[in-house]
Amino acid sequence: MRALVLDTDDARGSLAAVRALARGGWTVGVAGRNARGLAASSRWCTWFDHVSGPELGVSGFAAAVDEAAARRGYEVVFPSTDAEALAISRERDRIAAAVPYPPHEVVERAFDKLSLAQAAASASVRTPATTVVPTGEEMPSLSLPLVVKERLHVGVPVMGAARIEALIAGTLEEAAARVDTIHAAGRDAVLQELVPGRLVAHSSIIEPGGRMLLAVQQEAERIYPPETGASARAQTVPPDPQLADAAARVLRELGWFGLAQLQFIRAGGAEPALIDFNGRFYGSLALAVGAGANLPATWAAVATGRAVPRCGDPVVGARYHWLEGDVRLATAERGGRLLKETWGCIRYAAGARHSIWSLTDPFPSLRLGLQLLREEAPNVPRLARKLLSRAAPRGA
């Protein structure tokens, strides 16, 4: 049993997937740009193959993935980014390993934010009001604030990044500038109503035919960047039948099978609003695995026609911590809360599941720690002075 995990963007989810697949009995290899990346540094990574990202050419990317699959004898290949998923889906006939996705038109529809909103509407699931601004067209005047996103993350580098992150625009000028950036990359922009509330995610494995084999629900306590980012603190919660039914209806409407994480915003007693879809390994994947829902191993079994591994219901109350994101939130604090927030990060980390930090698989943690030290070294004196000034007695 051999599985290949793509990691061209050094994603947190790919490392969690490598560990989870190994726990499920798979021999795991990684293909990406960096042999010293997080996933490739794991003790559970048996082989590494250099593969440039799909933004340098989908055909060449697929050929490199195929070469690695044939050389190592991989049975299945998994992506860690939207661009990788779209690329291997489109080129699946050229890859000597199973690509665990429904037909490519289904994959494109699911990853396209406008098509996702349309599928949700057809399934009677609430979504934010969504407007597409095609390349070359001017941005319409809409109510503020609003969220500006790429319609599809295809992986073409812009300003040194493979994707343009979502932005909450408080003014039309801010929104227009981000739309222009997206258009400059040759992509369509999406404008969405900003829905306040708490981020809730429903993650599942669907087999061909639509039966849900495994599901877990989580709720974010903090996200980074604020309002548009990923979970920095989260925990598993009891399954909500209403939300699970909404997720199932959307996935049936799409014709999806495989891994699916649907993200909702919930506020008070209002109906949850679907805001995003992940059909690949995602950042907080370690929470589901740590709670007993080994999504990667189950997905691998489905993709290769094996018996699905048995597992009980996911543990409720398991906690997840993206330490780096939480620390960035803490260091941005003002008004005397820096010391309190920093201590809160340390306290929350204890006993939580982490995508990277692990005593039994320490090398990714060491690599990340050294990287963060290099990046943050210029800021250490300033932060130290700030902490000391907050801790000093008044009048000192």
Buried (B, 14 or more C-beta within 10 A) or exposed (E): BBBBBBBBBBBBBBBBBBBBBBBBEBBBBBBBBBEEBBBBBBBBBBBBBEBBBBBBEBEEBBBBBBBBBEEBEBBBBBBBBBBBBBBBBBBBEEBBBBBBBBEBEBBBBBBBBBBBBBBBBEBEBBBBEBBBBEBEEEBEEBEEBBBBBBBBBBBBEBEEEBBBEBBBBEEBEBBBBBBEBBBEBEBBBBBBBBBEBBBBBBBBBBBEEEEBBBBBBBBBBBBBBEBBBBBBBBBBBEBBEEBBEBBBBBBEBBBBBBBBBBBBBBEEEEBBBBBBBBBBBBBBBBBBBBBBBBBBBBBBBBBBEEEBBEBEEBEEEBBBBBBBBBBBBBBEBEEEEBBEBBEBBEEBBEEBBBBBBBEEBBBBBEBBBEBEEEEEEEEEEEEEEBBEEBEEEEEE
